[in-house]
Amino acid sequence: MPERILVYGMTDNPGGIETYLMNQLRGLDREKVMFDFVTDFPTMAYADEATALGAKIYYIPAKSKGLLAHMKAMAAVLRAHPEYKKVYFNILDAGAAFTEAVPWLMHRTVITHSHNGSTDKLRLHRLCRPFLNLFTKKRFACSALAATYMFGKRKATVIPNMISAADYAYCPATRQSTRDALGVEENFVVCHIGRLSHQKNPLGVLDIFEEVYKKDPTARLLSVGTGEMEQEVHAYAEKKNLDRAVRFLGKRSDIAAILQAADVFLLPSFYEGLPIVAIEAQAAGLPLILSDAVSKESAITENVRFLRLADPPSVWADAILDCKHFERRPTGESIARAGYDRAHPSAAESELRRYLAQP
């Protein structure tokens, strides 16, 4: 029988953590170790695929609906399933300590994996961090920045956010068919993939693209993602008269194809741990323009340029337009050499899998 691990951190949005955990699940030796999921969202991204691979999913109330109800439900899951000796938390801030307290009090092993480099809730994060570190037995992080942010000076193993690099390799035929389907056959295409939330700076994306569009009216922006700022972002695009030039694509399952269709990838986030989408964009051979708040570990090819968030949108626009004649080349070897290809797991990734499989 495999060692079953209860995993917390999945939401209803197929974002970075969700993609990472599904890549993990797909790559597990499921005769030795298996993931089951507990989520405090009413639905879970990738639920159909996860259950098809043998995972169980438990739904508990969100903390926002009542912290006590949330913790009681988590305790009920663990009480009903003593086989979960380890609970693997994949989190963005130390507010998860409230949930981690439950398995810790029930004498289960708490594993914490940090996927962020800062938060909008810094005061709560700083208050909770000592408790999170008390509850945590084993620490992992997506980058050195994410490790320091979550664990301070405590030792953590940095795990590269692996992808299946071959799935993103540049393919001219896929590029052409996707551009045709999106109606951008003859356009210069800027792509932004990220939740429409403050962290990802979606209003800044539109400010930057406005300057691109002024200089090149053939430019189009593909915006992939949803979030709490969705209505505000759409209204902002309309106010700037960009609605003709921006394609809001919402949630998509064909990220690899959309990256093929793009000419440049833009991510002016206010903070990140190590965004998986930056690895995916590099695997697709794209040039990337990232903010200086994104972990420098994200640059695993020479295609990445970092700009200051303080730089005006016109500077960002010039950097984007400099990519108009960029020649895409294969990047698979660079992705694998850096430890980000699922086909060639890093030593740190192997360490995580061994640890999870231990009884």
C-alpha positions in Angstrom: 0.0 0.0 0.0 1.3 3.5 -0.8 2.0 6.1 1.8 -0.9 8.5 1.5 -0.1 12.2 2.0 -2.8 14.8 2.7 -2.1 17.9 0.7 -3.4 21.4 1.5 -3.0 24.3 -0.9 -5.2 23.6 -4.0 -7.7 26.2 -4.9 -10.3 26.6 -7.7 -7.8 28.5 -9.9 -5.3 26.5 -12.0 -2.4 28.7 -11.0 1.2 28.1 -9.9 0.7 26.0 -6.8 -2.0 24.0 -8.5 0.1 23.3 -11.5 3.1 22.4 -9.3 1.1 19.9 -7.3 -0.5 18.3 -10.3 3.0 17.9 -11.9 4.0 16.3 -8.6 1.0 13.9 -8.7 1.6 12.9 -12.3 5.3 12.2 -11.5 4.8 10.2 -8.3 5.5 6.5 -8.1 1.9 5.9 -6.9 2.8 2.4 -5.7 5.0 4.1 -3.0 3.3 7.4 -2.3 -0.1 9.0 -3.2 -1.5 12.5 -2.8 -5.0 13.2 -1.4 -6.2 16.7 -1.2 -8.0 18.9 1.3 -9.2 22.2 0.0 -11.2 25.1 1.6 -12.6 26.1 -1.8 -16.0 24.9 -3.1 -14.4 23.4 -6.2 -10.8 22.3 -6.9 -8.8 22.9 -10.1 -7.8 19.7 -11.9 -10.3 17.7 -9.7 -11.3 15.4 -12.5 -7.7 14.5 -13.4 -6.7 14.2 -9.8 -9.5 11.7 -9.0 -8.7 9.8 -12.2 -5.2 9.3 -11.0 -6.5 7.9 -7.7 -6.6 11.0 -5.4 -9.3 11.6 -2.9 -10.6 15.2 -2.3 -12.0 16.6 0.9 -13.8 19.9 1.0 -13.8 22.0 4.2 -15.1 25.5 5.0 -12.9 28.5 4.2 -11.3 30.3 7.1 -13.3 33.4 6.0 -16.5 31.5 6.7 -15.4 30.9 10.3 -12.0 29.9 11.6 -13.5 27.5 14.2 -15.6 25.7 11.6 -12.6 25.5 9.3 -10.3 23.9 12.0 -13.0 21.5 13.2 -13.6 20.3 9.6 -9.8 19.8 9.2 -9.7 17.8 12.5 -12.7 15.7 11.3 -10.8 14.7 8.2 -7.7 13.7 10.1 -9.7 11.9 12.8 -11.5 9.8 10.2 -8.3 9.0 8.4 -5.4 8.0 10.7 -3.5 6.8 7.6 -2.5 10.5 7.0 0.7 10.6 9.1 2.0 13.6 7.1 0.1 16.7 6.0 1.9 18.7 3.2 1.0 22.4 3.1 1.7 24.4 0.0 1.1 28.0 1.0 1.6 31.7 0.1 1.8 33.2 3.7 2.1 32.2 7.3 -1.6 32.6 7.9 -1.8 28.9 7.1 -0.5 28.4 10.7 -4.1 28.3 11.9 -4.7 25.3 9.7 -1.4 23.7 10.5 -2.1 23.8 14.2 -4.7 21.1 13.7 -2.5 18.3 12.5 0.3 19.4 14.8 -2.1 19.1 17.8 -3.1 15.7 16.5 0.5 14.5 16.4 0.8 14.4 12.6 3.9 15.5 10.8 3.5 19.0 9.2 5.4 19.7 6.0 5.4 23.3 4.7 6.3 24.3 1.2 6.6 28.1 0.6 5.5 29.3 -2.8 5.7 33.1 -2.4 8.2 35.9 -1.7 5.9 38.4 0.0 2.3 39.1 0.7 -0.3 41.8 0.9 -1.0 40.6 4.5 2.5 41.2 5.9 1.3 42.0 9.4 -0.6 38.8 9.8 2.2 36.9 8.1 4.8 38.2 10.6 2.5 37.5 13.6 1.9 33.9 12.4 5.4 33.0 11.2 6.8 31.9 14.6 3.8 29.5 15.1 4.2 28.2 11.6 7.8 27.4 12.2 6.9 25.7 15.5 4.4 23.5 13.8 6.6 22.6 10.8 8.8 19.5 10.8 10.2 19.8 7.3 10.6 22.9 5.2 10.7 23.4 1.4 10.5 26.4 -0.8 10.3 27.3 -4.5 13.3 29.7 -4.2 15.7 31.1 -1.7 13.6 34.3 -1.5 10.5 32.2 -0.7 12.4 30.3 2.0 13.6 33.4 3.8 10.2 35.0 3.6 8.4 32.0 5.1 11.0 30.5 7.4 13.5 33.2 8.3 17.0 31.8 9.0 15.7 28.2 9.4 17.0 25.7 6.9 14.8 24.9 4.0 15.3 22.8 0.9 14.7 24.7 -2.4 12.7 22.6 -4.9 12.6 23.8 -8.5 9.0 24.3 -9.8 9.2 21.5 -12.4 7.3 21.4 -15.7 7.2 19.0 -18.5 9.5 21.0 -20.8 8.7 19.0 -23.9 5.0 20.1 -23.7 6.1 23.8 -24.1 8.8 23.4 -26.7 8.3 25.9 -29.6 6.2 24.5 -32.4 5.5 26.8 -35.4 2.4 24.8 -36.5 0.8 25.2 -33.0 1.8 28.8 -33.0 0.0 29.5 -36.3 -3.1 27.5 -35.5 -3.5 29.2 -32.1 -2.9 32.7 -33.5 -5.6 31.9 -36.1 -8.0 30.7 -33.5 -7.4 33.9 -31.3 -7.6 36.2 -34.3 -4.1 37.6 -33.9 -2.6 36.2 -37.1 -0.7 39.3 -38.2 -0.3 41.0 -34.8 2.6 41.5 -32.3 1.3 39.6 -29.3 2.2 40.4 -25.7 1.1 37.7 -23.2 0.4 38.1 -19.5 -0.7 35.0 -17.5 -1.6 35.5 -13.9 -4.4 35.9 -11.4 -6.2 39.2 -11.7 -5.2 40.3 -8.2 -3.0 43.0 -6.7 0.1 40.8 -6.5 0.2 40.4 -10.3 -0.2 44.1 -11.0 -2.9 43.8 -13.7 -3.5 47.5 -13.9 0.3 48.0 -14.4 0.1 45.5 -17.2 -2.5 47.7 -19.0 -0.5 50.9 -18.3 2.5 49.2 -20.0 0.5 47.8 -22.8 -1.1 51.2 -23.5 2.4 52.5 -24.3 3.2 49.5 -26.5 -0.1 50.1 -28.4 0.6 53.8 -28.9 3.9 52.9 -30.6 2.6 49.8 -32.4 -1.2 49.7 -33.2 -0.8 46.1 -34.4 0.0 45.0 -30.9 -2.4 42.8 -29.0 -2.4 41.7 -25.3 -3.5 38.2 -24.3 -4.5 38.3 -20.6 -5.0 34.8 -19.1 -6.5 34.5 -15.6 -9.4 35.5 -13.4 -9.5 37.0 -9.9 -11.1 39.5 -7.5 -9.9 42.5 -9.6 -11.5 41.2 -12.8 -14.3 43.8 -13.2 -11.9 46.6 -12.2 -9.3 45.4 -14.8 -11.9 45.1 -17.6 -13.3 48.6 -16.8 -9.7 50.0 -16.7 -9.0 48.6 -20.2 -12.3 50.1 -21.5 -11.4 53.5 -19.9 -8.1 53.5 -21.8 -9.8 52.5 -25.0 -7.9 49.3 -25.1 -10.8 46.9 -25.4 -10.2 46.3 -29.1 -6.6 45.4 -28.4 -6.9 43.3 -25.3 -8.2 39.7 -25.3 -9.3 38.7 -21.8 -9.2 34.9 -22.0 -10.1 34.0 -18.4 -9.2 30.5 -17.2 -7.5 28.4 -19.8 -6.3 24.8 -20.0 -4.2 25.4 -23.1 -1.4 27.6 -21.6 1.3 25.8 -23.7 -0.5 26.7 -26.9 -1.1 30.4 -25.8 2.6 30.7 -25.1 3.3 29.5 -28.6 1.0 32.2 -30.0 2.8 35.0 -28.1 5.8 37.1 -29.1 6.8 38.3 -25.6 5.8 37.4 -22.0 5.2 40.2 -19.5 5.1 39.8 -15.7 5.4 43.1 -13.7 4.4 41.5 -10.4 4.8 43.3 -7.0 6.1 40.1 -5.5 6.6 36.4 -6.4 8.3 33.3 -5.1 9.3 31.7 -8.3 6.5 31.8 -10.8 6.0 28.5 -12.7 4.6 30.5 -15.7 8.0 32.2 -16.1 9.6 28.7 -16.5 6.9 27.7 -18.9 7.4 30.8 -21.0 11.1 30.2 -21.1 10.5 26.6 -22.2 8.4 28.0 -25.0 11.4 30.0 -26.2 9.9 33.4 -25.5 11.6 36.6 -24.3 10.4 37.6 -20.9 10.1 41.0 -19.3 9.8 40.6 -15.5 9.7 43.0 -12.6 12.7 43.3 -10.3 10.4 42.0 -7.5 10.4 38.5 -9.2 13.0 36.1 -7.9 16.2 36.3 -10.0 16.3 32.5 -9.8 13.5 32.7 -12.4 16.1 33.5 -15.1 17.2 30.1 -16.2 17.8 31.1 -19.8 19.3 34.3 -21.4 15.8 35.3 -22.6 14.9 37.1 -19.3 15.1 40.8 -18.6 14.3 42.4 -15.3 13.0 46.0 -15.0 12.3 48.1 -12.0 8.7 48.6 -10.9 9.6 52.2 -10.5 10.5 52.6 -14.2 7.7 54.4 -16.2 5.5 52.3 -18.5 7.3 53.8 -21.5 10.5 52.1 -20.5 8.8 48.8 -20.2 7.1 49.3 -23.5 10.5 50.0 -25.2 11.9 46.7 -23.7 8.8 44.8 -25.0 9.1 46.4 -28.5 12.8 45.5 -28.6 11.6 41.8 -28.7 9.7 42.3 -32.0 12.4 40.5 -34.0 13.4 38.0 -31.3 14.5 34.6 -32.8 13.1 31.7 -30.7 15.5 28.9 -30.1 15.1 25.5 -28.3 15.6 25.9 -24.5 14.9 22.3 -23.3 18.5 21.6 -22.4 18.7 24.8 -20.3 15.4 23.9 -18.5 16.7 20.4 -17.7 20.2 21.5 -16.7 18.6 23.9 -14.1 16.5 21.1 -12.7 13.1 22.4 -13.9 12.2 19.5 -16.3 10.0 16.8 -14.9 11.8 14.3 -17.1 15.1 15.1 -15.3 14.2 15.7 -11.6 16.8 17.6 -9.5 18.4 16.1 -6.4 16.2 18.4 -4.2 13.1 17.0 -5.9 14.2 13.5 -5.4 14.8 14.3 -1.7 11.2 15.5 -1.4 9.8 12.4 -3.0 11.9 10.2 -0.7 10.8 12.0 2.3 7.1 11.8 1.4 7.4 8.1 0.7 8.9 7.3 4.1 6.4 5.6 6.5 
